[in-house]
């Protein structure tokens, strides 16, 4: 299976980034649960992570970054940005 057809049963996934580490390729991607209210997509997003040695077989790893809790999302200390890179 190629990563282009990589699909998680319980998550929508998109926007992939790749990195090499030794003989492995690491893939990172945005994800959010298929279940739940689509109005709250941004508060439920996380960064998924998978690893491959041959680009055909992928091993799902725990999320690299977890979604914020709904209560912390609206805290005065936190601002949420999407589709931006902040140096």
ABEGO torsion letter per residue (X at the ends): XBAAABBBAABBBBGBBBBBBEABBBBBBBBBBABEBAAAAAAABBBBBBBBAAGABBBBBBBABBBBBAAAAABAABBBBBGBBBX
